[in-house]
Amino acid sequence: QVQLVDSGGGLVQPGGSLRLSCVASGNLATIGAMGWYRQGAGKQRELVVSMDSAEKTNYTEAVKGRFAISRDHVKNEMYLQMNSLKPEDTAVYSCFARNWAASRFYWGQGTPVTVSS
Protein backbone atom coordinates (compact mmCIF):
# COMPACT_ATOMS: atom_id res chain seq x y z
CA GLN A 1 0.00 0.00 0.00
CA VAL A 2 1.04 3.55 -0.75
CA GLN A 3 -0.38 6.66 0.86
CA LEU A 4 -0.23 10.07 -0.82
CA VAL A 5 -0.96 13.46 0.68
CA ASP A 6 -0.96 16.44 -1.66
CA SER A 7 -1.07 20.11 -0.80
CA GLY A 8 -0.13 23.57 -2.00
CA GLY A 9 -3.15 24.66 -3.99
CA GLY A 10 -4.78 28.04 -3.66
CA LEU A 11 -5.92 31.18 -5.41
CA VAL A 12 -3.47 32.88 -7.73
CA GLN A 13 -3.72 35.60 -10.34
CA PRO A 14 -3.13 34.87 -14.02
CA GLY A 15 0.59 34.80 -14.71
CA GLY A 16 1.36 33.76 -11.14
CA SER A 17 3.01 30.64 -9.78
CA LEU A 18 2.24 27.87 -7.33
CA ARG A 19 4.12 24.79 -6.17
CA LEU A 20 2.18 21.68 -5.29
CA SER A 21 3.63 19.01 -3.03
CA CYS A 22 2.86 15.32 -2.64
CA VAL A 23 4.23 13.30 0.26
CA ALA A 24 4.40 9.55 -0.27
CA SER A 25 4.57 6.87 2.39
CA GLY A 26 4.13 3.12 2.63
CA ASN A 27 5.63 0.50 0.32
CA LEU A 28 7.44 2.92 -1.97
CA ALA A 29 9.52 0.19 -3.61
CA THR A 30 6.39 -0.87 -5.54
CA ILE A 31 6.04 2.50 -7.27
CA GLY A 32 6.82 2.45 -10.98
CA ALA A 33 5.68 5.95 -11.84
CA MET A 34 4.18 9.05 -10.25
CA GLY A 35 2.62 12.24 -11.48
CA TRP A 36 -0.28 14.61 -11.39
CA TYR A 37 -3.80 14.64 -12.77
CA ARG A 38 -6.25 17.51 -12.74
CA GLN A 39 -9.97 17.87 -13.14
CA GLY A 40 -11.72 21.13 -13.83
CA ALA A 41 -15.40 21.75 -13.15
CA GLY A 42 -17.47 19.93 -15.75
CA LYS A 43 -14.37 18.50 -17.40
CA GLN A 44 -12.84 15.07 -17.65
CA ARG A 45 -9.85 14.21 -15.55
CA GLU A 46 -6.66 15.01 -17.44
CA LEU A 47 -3.13 13.73 -17.00
CA VAL A 48 -0.89 16.73 -16.40
CA VAL A 49 2.46 14.98 -16.15
CA SER A 50 3.91 11.59 -15.32
CA MET A 51 7.43 10.60 -14.32
CA ASP A 52 8.74 7.06 -14.43
CA SER A 53 11.46 5.48 -12.29
CA ALA A 54 14.14 6.73 -14.70
CA GLU A 55 12.65 10.21 -14.26
CA LYS A 56 11.51 10.30 -17.84
CA THR A 57 8.63 12.76 -18.00
CA ASN A 58 5.53 13.12 -20.12
CA TYR A 59 3.69 16.44 -20.02
CA THR A 60 0.36 17.23 -21.54
CA GLU A 61 0.79 19.77 -24.32
CA ALA A 62 -1.15 22.50 -22.52
CA VAL A 63 1.41 22.80 -19.72
CA LYS A 64 4.70 22.21 -21.54
CA GLY A 65 7.20 24.94 -20.78
CA ARG A 66 5.17 26.20 -17.83
CA PHE A 67 4.96 23.28 -15.39
CA ALA A 68 7.81 21.19 -14.02
CA ILE A 69 7.68 17.99 -11.99
CA SER A 70 10.45 17.01 -9.59
CA ARG A 71 11.06 14.47 -6.85
CA ASP A 72 13.03 14.48 -3.64
CA HIS A 73 13.86 10.83 -2.97
CA VAL A 74 15.24 11.61 0.49
CA LYS A 75 12.02 13.24 1.67
CA ASN A 76 9.80 10.96 -0.44
CA GLU A 77 8.14 14.03 -1.87
CA MET A 78 7.10 15.05 -5.36
CA TYR A 79 6.49 18.59 -6.53
CA LEU A 80 4.72 20.34 -9.36
CA GLN A 81 6.04 23.82 -10.03
CA MET A 82 3.42 25.73 -11.99
CA ASN A 83 4.41 29.01 -13.63
CA SER A 84 2.62 31.42 -15.94
CA LEU A 85 -0.70 30.11 -14.70
CA LYS A 86 -3.79 30.66 -16.82
CA PRO A 87 -7.49 30.63 -15.89
CA GLU A 88 -7.84 27.38 -17.82
CA ASP A 89 -5.42 25.75 -15.35
CA THR A 90 -8.11 26.06 -12.69
CA ALA A 91 -8.83 22.54 -11.41
CA VAL A 92 -8.42 20.14 -8.55
CA TYR A 93 -4.93 18.66 -8.83
CA SER A 94 -4.26 15.18 -7.50
CA CYS A 95 -0.98 13.35 -7.29
CA PHE A 96 -0.91 9.70 -8.20
CA ALA A 97 1.39 6.73 -8.06
CA ARG A 98 1.13 3.43 -9.86
CA ASN A 99 2.88 0.15 -9.33
CA TRP A 100 5.32 -1.42 -11.78
CA ALA A 101 2.64 -3.52 -13.44
CA ALA A 102 0.32 -0.51 -13.75
CA SER A 103 -2.32 -2.64 -12.08
CA ARG A 104 -2.77 -0.45 -9.02
CA PHE A 105 -3.14 3.29 -8.74
CA TYR A 106 -2.95 5.38 -5.59
CA TRP A 107 -4.27 8.91 -5.24
CA GLY A 108 -3.82 11.98 -3.14
CA GLN A 109 -6.91 13.66 -1.82
CA GLY A 110 -6.63 16.54 -4.29
CA THR A 111 -5.73 20.18 -3.84
CA PRO A 112 -7.70 22.93 -5.59
CA VAL A 113 -6.03 25.52 -7.78
CA THR A 114 -7.94 28.61 -8.85
CA VAL A 115 -6.43 31.04 -11.33
CA SER A 116 -8.45 34.23 -11.36
CA SER A 117 -8.06 37.96 -11.16
C-alpha positions as CSV (number, residue, x, y, z in Angstrom):
1,Q,0.0,0.0,0.0
2,V,1.0,3.5,-0.7
3,Q,-0.4,6.7,0.9
4,L,-0.2,10.1,-0.8
5,V,-1.0,13.5,0.7
6,D,-1.0,16.4,-1.7
7,S,-1.1,20.1,-0.8
8,G,-0.1,23.6,-2.0
9,G,-3.1,24.7,-4.0
10,G,-4.8,28.0,-3.7
11,L,-5.9,31.2,-5.4
12,V,-3.5,32.9,-7.7
13,Q,-3.7,35.6,-10.3
14,P,-3.1,34.9,-14.0
15,G,0.6,34.8,-14.7
16,G,1.4,33.8,-11.1
17,S,3.0,30.6,-9.8
18,L,2.2,27.9,-7.3
19,R,4.1,24.8,-6.2
20,L,2.2,21.7,-5.3
21,S,3.6,19.0,-3.0
22,C,2.9,15.3,-2.6
23,V,4.2,13.3,0.3
24,A,4.4,9.5,-0.3
25,S,4.6,6.9,2.4
26,G,4.1,3.1,2.6
27,N,5.6,0.5,0.3
28,L,7.4,2.9,-2.0
29,A,9.5,0.2,-3.6
30,T,6.4,-0.9,-5.5
31,I,6.0,2.5,-7.3
32,G,6.8,2.4,-11.0
33,A,5.7,6.0,-11.8
34,M,4.2,9.1,-10.2
35,G,2.6,12.2,-11.5
36,W,-0.3,14.6,-11.4
37,Y,-3.8,14.6,-12.8
38,R,-6.2,17.5,-12.7
39,Q,-10.0,17.9,-13.1
40,G,-11.7,21.1,-13.8
41,A,-15.4,21.8,-13.2
42,G,-17.5,19.9,-15.7
43,K,-14.4,18.5,-17.4
44,Q,-12.8,15.1,-17.7
45,R,-9.8,14.2,-15.5
46,E,-6.7,15.0,-17.4
47,L,-3.1,13.7,-17.0
48,V,-0.9,16.7,-16.4
49,V,2.5,15.0,-16.1
50,S,3.9,11.6,-15.3
51,M,7.4,10.6,-14.3
52,D,8.7,7.1,-14.4
53,S,11.5,5.5,-12.3
54,A,14.1,6.7,-14.7
55,E,12.7,10.2,-14.3
56,K,11.5,10.3,-17.8
57,T,8.6,12.8,-18.0
58,N,5.5,13.1,-20.1
59,Y,3.7,16.4,-20.0
60,T,0.4,17.2,-21.5
61,E,0.8,19.8,-24.3
62,A,-1.1,22.5,-22.5
63,V,1.4,22.8,-19.7
64,K,4.7,22.2,-21.5
65,G,7.2,24.9,-20.8
66,R,5.2,26.2,-17.8
67,F,5.0,23.3,-15.4
68,A,7.8,21.2,-14.0
69,I,7.7,18.0,-12.0
70,S,10.4,17.0,-9.6
71,R,11.1,14.5,-6.9
72,D,13.0,14.5,-3.6
73,H,13.9,10.8,-3.0
74,V,15.2,11.6,0.5
75,K,12.0,13.2,1.7
76,N,9.8,11.0,-0.4
77,E,8.1,14.0,-1.9
78,M,7.1,15.1,-5.4
79,Y,6.5,18.6,-6.5
80,L,4.7,20.3,-9.4
81,Q,6.0,23.8,-10.0
82,M,3.4,25.7,-12.0
83,N,4.4,29.0,-13.6
84,S,2.6,31.4,-15.9
85,L,-0.7,30.1,-14.7
86,K,-3.8,30.7,-16.8
87,P,-7.5,30.6,-15.9
88,E,-7.8,27.4,-17.8
89,D,-5.4,25.8,-15.4
90,T,-8.1,26.1,-12.7
91,A,-8.8,22.5,-11.4
92,V,-8.4,20.1,-8.6
93,Y,-4.9,18.7,-8.8
94,S,-4.3,15.2,-7.5
95,C,-1.0,13.4,-7.3
96,F,-0.9,9.7,-8.2
97,A,1.4,6.7,-8.1
98,R,1.1,3.4,-9.9
99,N,2.9,0.2,-9.3
100,W,5.3,-1.4,-11.8
101,A,2.6,-3.5,-13.4
102,A,0.3,-0.5,-13.7
103,S,-2.3,-2.6,-12.1
104,R,-2.8,-0.4,-9.0
105,F,-3.1,3.3,-8.7
106,Y,-3.0,5.4,-5.6
107,W,-4.3,8.9,-5.2
108,G,-3.8,12.0,-3.1
109,Q,-6.9,13.7,-1.8
110,G,-6.6,16.5,-4.3
111,T,-5.7,20.2,-3.8
112,P,-7.7,22.9,-5.6
113,V,-6.0,25.5,-7.8
114,T,-7.9,28.6,-8.8
115,V,-6.4,31.0,-11.3
116,S,-8.4,34.2,-11.4
117,S,-8.1,38.0,-11.2
